[in-house]
Amino acid sequence: MIDLTRNEQVLQKNIDRAKERNIILPTFAQMRDPEQIPGKIREKLKDVGLWDINPLNLFRITWHNEPKEKGGQFGKPNFLVLPKELTGVDAKIICMVGKWFPTGCHKVGASIGCLLPRLVTGQFDSTYHKAVWPSTGNYCRGGAFDSKLLSCYSIAILPAEMSKERFDWLSTVASETIATPGCESNVKEIFDKTWELRNTREDVMIFNQFEEMGNHLWHFNITGPAIEEAYNLIKTDKSNFAGACFTSGSAGTTAAGDYLKTVFPNAKCATGEALQCPTLLNNGFGGHRIEGIGDKHVPWIHNVKNCDMVIDIDDEDSQQLIRFFNEKAARDYLIKQRHVDPALVEKLDYLGISGIANILCCIKFAKYYELTENDVVATVLTDSAEMYASRIKELQDADGEYSEAVAECRFKQHILGMKTDFMKELTYIDRKTIHNLKYYTWVEQQGKKTEELNALWYDPEHTWKAVENQAGEIDALINEFNDRTGLLKSL
Ligand SMILES: Cc1ncc(COP(=O)(O)O)c(C=O)c1O
């Protein structure tokens, strides 16, 4: 469970700081349903840009933002529905759009989910602590952004080989940025750096997304219900919610699947990873190019008992497609030859590399389970092409010009050519095998206890379910915090 022990003295300092800097905190209930945000805050947001460093943007940590650069209000959740013309499978694929979060990525939610409980209990001292955000990119961008909105010092940690866009942006928002050796899957190096900081600097507080239950809590309570809402908006009398596929980085998003299973008990949840780093599929390891996912370990917060299937995606498919979706010749091909709705084609830059991998997981899932046109599968587009302009340029430089004929080949190879290879439907023993891998990272390396590990498997009531039910209790603390600053009343 998330520790909600209060430190009254520090809490008062946080309240005073918030009062001085005009910071009102959003509740989980408001992030889930922005209709609950006070009208006066919504009014003020009419003058605020989506990425502005303005504490009011804490209220935009929701799937329901109006898709606008500035002044947006709230409406239905942002999602696309991908049809057969684009995917080659009969089932419809719901893709939740992360682009319309501040920072252009839903990871800003995972980071606020980790920070809020410690802020409103006074465990984190916003006037003293440096918030450390270990990540492969977007989580530390989100953490740095949230920290800045809350007037806290932030330290972003990410591998040196992550995209230039991530580093450029961090240099303007994070108080400090530390690049650790390696690429996407070098998470051990990130963990080593956090230990070094912990052991040498008293004023740091680590928010390790791979083990923080606040990450799980946020996706269970916010992303899961947003997907349910999207499904309810498109369903017909014949519809069947067949399942959800999420590639895993910290495995925070997989908690949305845990929520969906409570609403649709027959739904199946699949976890995706890169074929070049097949840790879940066969205890494999390796470097890969799907930024944000698959890190040679099993995150502490992955509820593996709920995982029905593992699906591996060749990173070459997602690389080729990030270019494909952003080339004019390919877009023309999709409209003219495949008859994809031009309004949808225009939005294909909502897909980042891991979002594309997620869609490919859904396609493989639909093929494996022989889904029909009545079935719906859901996933997320964690970030968008906006984060990968330099990667697209690298591919253009390497492979040369694109024509509609090339586009057709790419489409047939990298979308229609998806097969049911490199995937596994998990038995009880398979799941336990994945769970057992946690031992080596978390007990041997990171100081967890064997009893804690066993509790995740044998005692879901007092681990996963207990966390998932904590949103109400944390909201009560957030409401008390806001009452004590007095800012809401004086709006
Ligand atoms: C681009 C991108 N995709 C996917 C993920 C994986 O999401 P999660 O950490 O919730 O598993 C991340 C995580 O940082 C990411 O940055």
The ligand as an ORCA input file, in Angstrom:
! r2SCAN-3c Opt
* xyz 0 1
  C       6.988      6.688    -25.034
  C       6.639      5.726    -23.960
  N       5.905      4.664    -24.270
  C       5.564      3.737    -23.364
  C       5.968      3.844    -22.061
  C       5.603      2.758    -21.094
  O       4.596      3.148    -20.208
  P       4.591      2.565    -18.751
  O       5.779      3.139    -18.053
  O       3.314      3.020    -18.166
  O       4.696      1.081    -18.861
  C       6.735      4.943    -21.668
  C       7.190      5.094    -20.299
  O       7.913      5.983    -19.959
  C       7.063      5.912    -22.648
  O       7.793      6.986    -22.343
*
